[in-house]
Amino acid sequence: MLSESLQKLIDAKVAIPRRFSEYESVRPRQPLESGDRWYMGHIYYVWNDDLADAELFDLAGPWGGSDYSGDDVTESNHRSLIRDCPKSFIDLYGGHSSYGLAILPDFDDDDLADELLALARGERTYYDADDNSKLIDERAEEAWDSYLRMDLRSEIGKYTGAAICMDDTEQLFWKLLCEHEIYPEAEGHRGVTFPGIDEPEFLADMARAAIADGGLDGWLLYDLTPEGYEIVGAWMAEDIQLVHPNQLPLFELV
């Protein structure tokens, strides 16, 4: 006898009956328990959705995705539900970083069923909005380590004409993001974007901060743009002490 909680999910077509593969080599060696993980490629449809044949129920809703589907919302919902209800779900995984949720036939949790229905019906977007923000911040940090630092260095190089090292400038970057009120936004299935970091005002401030932090290669100053002359000249006029009173600075601000 199925619980009212599970029946609500079945009636709403959120809980879809499934069975394990008929191949003994990939069937569970022992009965699955809530909290286990299982490869989604080893579960199959039940003929005519016959509940009597269901060995578990795949959950259809905004908590599943992969490298090619889903987004920051589905990823956050998935991990937050697993975090808060670790003993309620089967954590499904598959190829191309697929993820999803399933429940067993003994599922009986009215409050959780209502949460899932609200998400599935679009009555709520986030299971945990704070976790969604945290996820986007995590993606932003990963972006800095994987490609963003080098992309930003390239953009600053084009803007100033100077060779400016961006190593060890991550904290400067986050500080300037706050000052310019730029916040990372989710993009696509796994990406993140920073609207505004290609604007001249941000590039100039990032260049100034990196140069002040010791990131300027003084041997590569022969192809500066007008903006580069202004930024590098201001830094040299402020920080470089002349050895002799009659020695001329490399740049003269007018």
N, C-alpha and C positions, 0 to 999 in steps of 0.2 A: 504494500500500500504506500503510494507516494504521498509525501507531505503536501499540505496546502501551499507552502512556500515554493516548493519545486513545481507544483501544478500551475501556479501563477506564471512562472517563468516559461513553462511549456506552452501555455495558452497564448502568451504574448510572442511566441516564436523566438524567445531569447535563449531558451535551453533546447538544444537540438539533440535528439537521441543518437548515440554513436555506439559502436562496438569495437573491440580490439581486433587486430588482424587475425586471420585464421591460421597464419603461419606460427607454429608453436615456438619457433626460434625467436620471434619478436613479440610474443605475448608476454604479459607480466609473469615473472616466475612465481610471484605471490600476489595476493590481492592488493591493489593499490589502496593507499590511504590518503585522505586529504592532507595536503602539505607536500605530497610527492611531485616530482617533475616527470613528464612523459613526452616522448617524441610524437609530434602531431601527425607525422607520416605513417604512424602505425595504428591509427584509428580510422574507421570507415563508417559510411552511412548505414543506417538501419533501413531495411526494405520497408517501404510504406510507413516509415516512422513508427513502427510497431514498438510501443513502449516496453512490451514484455521482453524484447531482445536487447534493450539498452543496457550497456555495461557502464556507461558514463554519459554525461551531457555536455556537449560543446556549447560554450556561451558566446552568442553573437552580439557584439556591441562595441562601443568605442573604447576598447581595452586590448585590441589585437592589431598587429601590423607586422611589418618586415622592412627590409631595406628598400622595398618598392611600394609600400603602402603604409597607411597610418601616418601619424605625425607626432608632434610633441604632446598633444593632448592624450592620444591613445597610449603612448609610452608611459606618461606620467600616471594615468589612470591604472594601467596594468601594475606598475611597480608599487603604487600606493595601496591598491587592494591587496596585493600579496603581502605587503608590509603589515597592514592592519589586521588582515584575516588570514594568517599563514596556515591555519588548520581548516580552512573552508574550501580551498581550491586545489585542483590539479594544475600546476604551472606547465602549460604547453610550450614547447619550443620546436623549431624546425630549421630547414635550410634557409639561406639568405637572411639570417638573424630573425626569423619569424618568431612571434610570441603570441600567446593567447591564454585563455582560461577555460577550465572545465570544472564540473562538479560531479560528485558521485550520486547514485540513486538514493542514498540516505540523507541527502541535503535537507536541512530543516532549520531555517533561520529567516524569520519574517522580516526583520529589520534590514538584513543584508539583501534579501530579495527585493525589497522596496528601493534600496539604493541602486541596485542594478537596473531595475525597471526605469527609474528616473533618468539614469544615464542613457539607457538604450532608446528611450523615447525623446531624448533631447530636452527634457525638463531641467536637467543640469548638464553643464559642459564638463566641469572638473569634479573629480572625486575629492581632490585636495589641491586647491588653487596655489597654495604656498609651495607645494612640491613641484607644480608646473613651473613656477618661477625659478625654483632651485635647479630644475632640469635644464632650463635655458641658460642659466649661469654656468652650469657644468659644460654644456656644449660650447659656450663662449671660451672657456678656459682651454678646452680641447682644440678649438680653432686656433687660438694663439700659438699653441705648441706645434700644430701640424702645418699651418699655411699662413695664418694671418700676419705673424711677425714679418715674414719675408715679403708678403704682398704689401704691407705697410711701408717697409723699407724701400721697396721699389717705387711706390707712389711718392714718398718723401724725396727720393732721389730725382724723380722727374720734376718735382715742384721746385727744388732748391738747386739741383745740379751738383750737389755735394754727396760724397760718400759718407753716410752716417750709419754707424753700427747700431743695431737695435737689440743686441744681446743685453740681458739683464735690465730691460726697460719695461717689463710687464707691469710692475706696480705703477710706474709713471703713466702707462697707457690707461689702466683702470681709473687712476686719479683724474686724468683729463677727460675720460668719458663722463664722469660725474659732473665735472665743471662745465662741460658742454651740454649736459643733460641728454646724452646719447645712451640709449639702452638697447641691449641686444634683443633681437626678435627672431623667433623660430622661422625657418624657411625650409620647405620641402620635408622629406622624410627624416633626415638626420641633420640638416644644415642649420646655420644660424647666420644672421646678417647684422650689420652695424650701420644703420642709416645715418649718414653724416660724416663718417670718418674720411671720406674722400673730398670733403669741402676744404677750400683754402685755409679757412680759419683754424680748423683742427690740425691740418697738416703743418701749418706754421708753428702752432703751439707745441706739437709733438716734436718737430725738428728742434725748436729751442730747448725743450726739456732734455732731449737726447744729447744735444751738443753740450749743454751744461753738465751732463752726467759723464762727459768724457768720451762721447761716441763719435767725434769728428775726426776723420783722417785728414790731417793738415797737409799731406802731400798731394791731395787730389782736389785742388781748389781752382782748376784752370777752366772749368766749364760751368761756372755758376750762372744761374738765372738771375734776373733782377731781384726776385724775392730772396734767392740764396745770398746775394751780395748784402742785402739789408740785414738778414738774420745773422749771417756769419760775421759781418762787420760790427754789428752791435755787440756780439759776444766778445770779439777781439778787443774792441774799444773798452769794454768793461773789465775784462779779466786779464789781458796780457800787459805785463809791465815791460816798458822799453828799457834796454840795457844802458843806452847812452841818451842823454837829453836831446841830441840832434838826430837820433835815429827816427826814420819815418815809419809809421805803421803801414801794414800791408793794405789796409782799407782806411779811408777817411770818410766819416759820416758828414754829409752836408745837409 
